[in-house]
Amino acid sequence: MTNRVFPHPILSLFLWILWLMLNNSTAAGDIIFSLILAIVIPIFTSPYWEEKIVLHKPLLFAKFFCIVMWDILVSNIVVAKLILDKNDKLHPGFVAIDLDIKHPFGISILANTISLTPGTVSCDLTVDRKQLIVHFLDLKDPESAAQEIKNRYEKPLMEVYESC
Amino acid sequence: MFEIVLSVLILIGAFFTLVGSIGLYKLPGFYMRLHGPTKATTLGVGTILIASSIYFTVKTGSLSLHEFLIALFLFITAPVSAHLMSKVALHIGTKRVDRTQDYIDKKDDKDSLD
């Protein structure tokens, strides 16, 4: 029964909060209307959501989110310094990172995170989804750089998405 | 006090947005230029939005949160557009800066970039 009313509980919750935030109000009318949307939209769009959206360890995900936010803050200052210094000392480079994570949503979050954090932009994902090609603004040691991304971002994401 | 906090936030935001634009102009090569706008602007726009959120929360007396939605959408779209641009650049073989180090495995590279 709950599955028919809420085929995607997380999507429903997200839509509900999204609508309230968009309207910037918590008036009774808005709450009821957003509830209707949150129930109706997932039901009508459920054929397009083949995989269930799941969040296994919300606390771990929250911790990951905080780490990423902190890294974005630090990376902005680091990158700002790199940009304002002389640019001919920079050593840009491409590194292919071997992915252990298989969940497509996990991969896309990982790629997004890489683009948002210190001096890295994710450039390409190989067709077999096994390697992510990353461009570094200032690359010193390719091995340790790849390892750091794997330890810092991929590990928590794997725990969140692969534990099913 | 209130105004000082807000102005500091807005100034930080303006500074980082400016640095992002300077990076876009100053860095050599397509791939390096991508770094400026994807990152320096996230914090720049972020602090300006936080300032806006605080201002309207205090001024209207009710919590103003839709600024965080702007930040959320920005954080989703900025990396995706950077990813698409660099993906296309890799596929059509855009010229790199000469000192670019390349650690992409050439064998796999062939398959993946076809």
Interface residues (C-beta under 8 A of the other chain):
Chain A: L18 M21 L22 N23 N24 S25 T26 I72 L73 S75 N76 V79 A80 I83 L84 N87 D88 L90 H91 P92 G93 F94 V95 A96 A111 N112 I114 S115 L116 T117 G119 V121 S122 C123 D124 T126 V127 D128 Q131 I133 H135 L137 L139 P142
Chain B: F16 V19 I22 G23 K26 L27 P28 G29 Y31 M32 L34 H35 G36 T38 K39 A40 T42 L43 G44 S62 S64 L65 H66 F68 L69 F75 I76 A78 P79 V80 A82 H83 S86 K87 A89 L90 H91 R96 V97 R99 T100 Q101 D102 Y103 I104 D105 D108 D109 D111 S112 L113
